[in-house]
Amino acid sequence: MIWKVEFDDRARKELRKLDKQTQDRILKWLRTNLATEEDPRRTGKSLKGRMKGLWRYRVGDYRIVSQIQDEQILILVIRIGHRRDIYDKK
């Protein structure tokens, strides 16, 4: 099964702010580890509290926060950022 990975506007903007090498690393990770995964929950971690229902993936010091939509076979990337900043209330 191939999952479709899409970015919301905020995540796209956050990705563009990163240096080119980090952008490439994150995009490559999404293509190779997440889009081709049978169950994307296997490589991620479910979040709790105010972010309940979302999933977190680690790529080095960066985190990808996503929503998994099983019925559409879609992973919607909501946030991308450094691990120290990603969970800030914004």
C-alpha positions in Angstrom: 0.0 0.0 0.0 1.3 3.5 -0.9 0.2 6.3 1.4 -0.2 9.8 0.0 1.7 12.4 1.9 0.4 16.0 1.8 1.4 19.2 3.7 -0.9 21.8 5.1 0.1 25.4 4.5 1.8 25.8 7.9 3.9 22.7 7.5 4.9 23.7 4.0 6.0 27.1 5.3 8.0 25.5 8.2 9.7 23.2 5.8 10.8 26.0 3.5 12.4 27.9 6.4 14.8 24.9 7.0 18.1 24.7 5.2 18.2 22.8 2.0 20.0 19.7 3.4 17.5 19.3 6.2 14.6 19.8 3.8 16.0 17.0 1.5 16.5 14.7 4.5 13.0 15.1 5.7 11.4 14.7 2.3 13.5 11.6 1.6 12.5 10.2 4.9 8.8 10.8 4.2 9.1 9.1 0.7 11.1 6.1 1.8 9.9 5.4 5.4 6.4 6.7 5.6 4.7 6.7 2.1 5.7 3.0 1.5 4.9 1.8 5.0 2.0 -0.7 5.3 1.0 0.9 8.7 2.4 4.4 9.3 1.7 4.1 13.0 4.4 1.5 13.3 7.2 4.0 12.9 5.6 6.9 14.7 4.3 7.7 18.2 0.9 8.8 19.1 0.7 12.2 20.9 -1.3 12.9 24.0 -3.0 15.9 25.6 -4.0 18.8 23.4 -2.4 17.0 20.4 -4.3 13.7 20.9 -5.1 12.0 17.7 -1.9 13.2 16.0 1.3 11.2 15.3 4.9 12.2 15.7 7.9 11.0 13.6 11.5 11.6 14.4 14.0 12.6 11.7 17.3 13.4 13.5 16.6 16.5 15.7 13.5 17.3 13.8 9.9 16.2 14.3 7.0 15.8 11.9 3.6 16.0 13.4 0.9 14.4 11.2 -2.7 13.3 11.0 -3.3 9.8 9.6 -6.5 9.5 7.5 -7.1 5.8 7.0 -10.2 6.1 4.8 -8.3 8.3 2.2 -4.9 6.5 2.7 -3.5 10.0 3.5 -0.9 11.3 5.9 -1.4 15.0 6.4 1.7 16.8 7.7 0.6 19.5 10.1 3.9 20.7 11.6 7.6 20.3 11.0 10.2 21.7 13.3 13.2 21.2 15.6 12.5 19.0 18.6 12.9 21.9 21.1 10.3 24.1 19.3 7.7 21.7 17.8 5.4 21.3 20.7 5.2 25.0 21.7 1.7 26.4 21.8 1.2 28.4 18.7 
